[in-house]
Amino acid sequence: MLPHRTGQLNIVGVIYNLTSSQFGETSSNTDGQQMLDSMIIRGRQDLKIQGPRLNLTKEDKMMLRHGTDRRLEPIITPPMPLMEVTLKHSCCLVRSKGS
């Protein structure tokens, strides 16, 4: 997955295609060309995750409460160069390792 711009991304689900080809079995299309038979299954999975169970107060223990979960809300930042820092005798040397 390659983001096209910076900001916050909210992932709410996944949509996918599963494809299977049956080797050795071919069929002819209207042009008379031989093609492999294949099967495509489309799927969708909505992602709803709960945060950690809150269990600090008596009220939290009595009720089923969950904290916020930000695992599916990444913040996309612009590319940053890699930096290397080396400390030598209380002097700092900084080198760029490229982007």
N, C-alpha and C positions, 0 to 999 in steps of 0.2 A: 504494500500500500504506500503510495507516494502522495503526500499532501501537496496541494497547489497553492495554498496561502497560509499565513500564520493566524493564530487564534485558538479558540477552544473547540474541540471536537467532541460531540456527544454520540457515542456508539449505542444504538438502540437494538440492533439485531444483525443477523448475517443471512444473506441470500446466496444460494449455491446451486450448481448443476453437477450431477453425477452422471458420467458418461461411461458406457460399457460397449465395447465392440466384440462381436462374436467372431473369432478367427475361423477362417475356412468357409464360412457361409456368405455367399454373395447374392445379390439380387440385381436385376436389370432395371434401369430407369427407362423413361419414355424414349430416350435417344439410343437405347441399346447398349449403353455403357455398363460395365460391371461395377457395383458398389458394395462395400462391406455393410452388413446389417448392424445397426447400433441402437442402443436404448439410452434415453436421456430421462433422468429423474430430477425434477426441480424441487428444491427444499428451501424452507425459511425457518429460522429459529430466532424468536424474540428473546432478548437478553434483559432480564429484570433481576438484578442482584440486590441482596440486602447487606447493609453494613453490619458491623459487629454488634452483638447483643449487648444492650445496656444493662448493667447489673450492679450499679454503684449504690443506689438508694433503695430503700424498702419499697418505694412506689415502682421503681424500675423492675425489682424482683417479682412483684405481684403482677405486673402487666408485661405483655410481650412487646418490648420496644427495641428498636434497632437504630443505631447511629447512621449518619450519612456515609455513603460509599462513593468515592470519586475515581475508582479504578477504570471505569469506562468513560472518563471525561478528561483525556489527555490535553495538555496545552501545547500547541505546535509553535515552536520558535524558529526564527530564521537560522540558516546554517552558521555555525561559529567555528573559527579556526581552532585547531588543537594547540594548546600551550603546554610547555614543559618548564617547570621551575626547579632549579637546582640551588641548594643553599651551600655555600662554601665559606667557611670561616667568617660567619656573620655578614656575608655579602650575598646578595641575591642576583642570580643570573637567569634571565628569562629568554627562552628561545621559542620561535614559532615553528610548529611542525607541519604547517600547511593547512589547507581547508578540506 
